[in-house]
């Protein structure tokens, strides 16, 4: 997959919406109390506002479930939610195409995430989104939103990555849908004046050997006789993750492109290693499982 990042100026048409969640809390002595928590958020239209509100509620349900599993009980139980537009009109029961399917997809994604209650910290962290880490790292990334996606799909890519394919590069990037990270990807680009037709990369990372065999390598040429070869693949196996963890924590690394007849060795720069680490950290801070 060839990914082009195009810089454009977008005029935001987002509107304000209000999310209201009904909660049941246990009293310290006996009985229960019911209360509401409110949050103002923005969305492009009523459908996306409903889906984001639904996701907020499902996340609350997931946190409650994780607390019960880890701690044996939960201090609050999310009962229901409602969502209103900026004029106060309730949108909780609006209808739109594939509403049940969208709800099912959100529920499946949220409940497939790892526990939001880390074993080491108990109840100190009841949300798997690390807001402080997100704010720290987001300045290093650029994003491109799919304006035709009802799920609000957005590609998150490090600013340090090559803007075009006709450059050497190694980096990770990922996608979010309804603000939930997914589809973490690994991309390597080889740029030269001679064809290599590589089908395997061997890595030397802090003196330890690793190997990566891409499922598909693409090629192109131009720039007065120069060529470029690349792969762009989903990070899915334990071996993939082991390699990326090694790169993210490496002090030094290099890669050997194995071609049909020849090979070429390239050093992986410190900036590229830091970019991989930042991407994985950002993916995890947003709630991604890695």
N, C-alpha and C positions, 0 to 999 in steps of 0.2 A: 504494500500500500504506500503510495507516494503522498506525503502530506505537505501541502503548501500553506504557509502562514502569510496571510495578507493583512496588512495594517489598514484599517478603515476608521473613519470617524462615525460613531453611532449616536444618534439623538435618542436618549432614553425616554420611553413612554410608559414607564412603570407607574403603577398606582398603589396607593396605600390600602392595606387590608388589616383587619383585626382578627387575631386567633384567640379563642377563649376555650380553656380546658377546664372541665369540671373534675375535681379531685376529692377523694375521700381520705382523710387523715385520721390516724388513731390518736386518741387523747393519751396523755401521759398517765392518767389514773384509770379511767374507764370510759367506754363509749367511743364514738367517732364524730368527727366534724366534717362538713362538706364546705369546700371553698372553690374559688375560681382563680385561675391565673390568666393574665392577658398579655398579649404580645403584638406589637405592630410590625408588620413586615411588608415587603413590596413584591409585586408580581406583574407580569405583562398583561394578563387578562384573568377573567373570573375562573376559567378552567384550571389554569396553572396555580392560581391562588388556592383553589380547593385542594388540588393535589399536594401542594406544599403543606397545607394545614393537616391533611390526612397523614402525611409523612411525619409531621411533628407529633401527632397523636400516637402513631405506631412506634416511634422512637421511645416515647414515654412508656408504652406498654412493654417494649423490649427491656428498658432499664428496670422496670418493676420485676419482670421475670428474672433478670440477671441477679437482682438483689435477693430475691427469694432463694435462688439456687446457691448463691455465695454466702449469704448471711442468715438464711432461714426465715426472713420476714422482710417486709417493705413498709416503710413509714407512711407511704402514700400510694393510693391506687387510682390511676386515671380511669374515669368512668365514661366520659363522652367529650365531644368537642363541638364547637360551632365556629363558623367563619363569616365575617361581615365585610361588605365593601365600604368605601369611604363615606357613603351616604347612609350607612347603617342597615342596608338591605342584607338579610341573611342569605348565604349561599350554600349552606350546609347540605341542602337537598337538591341542588341543581343537577340536571341531567345532561350528559354529553356522550358522544360515541365512545364505546369501549371503556366506560367508566369502571365497571367491575374488573375488567382485565387490568386496567392501570392500577387499581387498588391492590389487586392480587400481586402484581409485579413489585410494587413498593413493599408490601408486607413480606414477600419472599426475600427481597434484597436485604431489608433491615434485619430480619430474624436470622439471616445467614451470616451476619457479621459476628465476629468474636465477642466474647463477653465484655460488657462495658464496665465490669467491676474487676479490676486487676487483683489477683490474689495477694500481691505484695502490699496493696494499699487499702484493702477493704472498702469501706464506704467513703473514703476520702475523694474518690473519683467516680461519680455516678453517670458520667457521660463519656462515651468513647471518642468524642471530638475534643482534641486538645486545642482550645482557643488561643492560648498564649503561644503555642508552637506555630499554629496557623498564621497568626499575625506576624511572627518573626520571619517565617519563610516565604510568605506570599509575594514579597517584593522581588524575589528571584525568578518569578514565573510570569509567563504571558498566557492568556487564554483566548480561545476562539470559540464563540458560541454558535451552535447550529440554529439559525433563526427559524428553520422549518420543523424543528423537533418539539413535539408536545411535551416531551420529558425534560426539556431544557438541557439537552446534551451539550457538553462543553469540553473541549480539549485543553488540557493543562500541560504546558511545555516549558522547560527551563529557558530563560533568556539567553543563556550561554550556548545553547545548541545551534548548529548551523541553520541558517534560514533557508538554504536550498540544498539539493542533493549533490551538486557538483563541488562538494567540499568533504574533506575527511572529517569523520565524527563518530562518537560513541556516546549514547545517552539513553535515558528512559523518559517516558512521558505517560500520561494516563487520561482517562475520560471521567467525567461526572455526569450522572443522570439524576435529576431532582436533588442535586447537591450530594449524592452518594457516590464516592469514588469507585471505579471499576476499570477493567480492561487495562491494567498496567502493561506497558509495552517496552520492548528492548529493541533499539535500532542502532545499526552499525553501517557507516558509509565509507567506501574506499574510493579514492580519487587519484588518478595517475595518468601517464601518457601511454601506458601499455596495458593491454588486456591481461587479466589474471584469471578471471572466471573462478573465483574462490568458491569452495563448497564446504569449507570448515575453517574454524578459527581456534588456534591453540593459545591459551593465555599463560603467562608466567606472572603470578601475583605474589609479591613478597617471597619469591623463591619456590612457590608451590604451583604445580601445573594443573590447569583446567582445560576442558575442551567444549566447544559449542558447535553443533552441526545444525545450521538453519534448515527449516523445511523448504524454503524457497528463496533464491537469490535473484534479484532483478538487475538488469544492466541498461545503460544508455551511453550516448557519446555526443560530443560537441566541443565547444570551446577551442576550435582550431586543432582538433585531433585528440583531445583529452577524452578519457573514459571515466565512467563512474559505475560502481557496483554496490549494491546495498541489500540489506534485509530489514524487515520491520515486523516483529512477531510478538504475540501475547506471552506474557510471563505466566506459566501455568504449572510447571513441574517443580519438584523439590530441587532438582539439579539446577534449574534456571535460577531459583532463589538463592541457592548456595553460591553460585557464581556471582550474582549481583551483590550479595552480602560481602563477599570477599573483595570485590571492586570498591564497594562503598567504604570499606575500612582499610583499604590498602595504603601503604606508604609509597610503594612504587609498583608499576605494572606495565607490561607490554603485551602485544598480541601479534601472532604469526598467522597471516592469511595464507591458507593452503589452496593453491590453484590447480589446474589440470596438469601443468608441467612445472610451474615455478611457485615460489612462495615469496612473501614480502613481510618484513617485520617492522612494526611501527610502535613507538612508545606511546603510552597513554598518559596524557598530561595531568598534572595535579588539578587543574581546573576541571577536566573531564571527570576525574574521580570524585571531586567535591560535588559536581553537578549530579552524579548518580546518587550519592548519599543524600543530598538535599531532596531529590525527587522522592526517594523511598520514605524519608522522614515526613515529607509533606503529605504523601499518600496515606501514611499511617495516622498522621495528625488529623486528617479529615475524616478518619474512621475506617480507612481501608485495612484489610487483613493481609499481612505479609509474613 
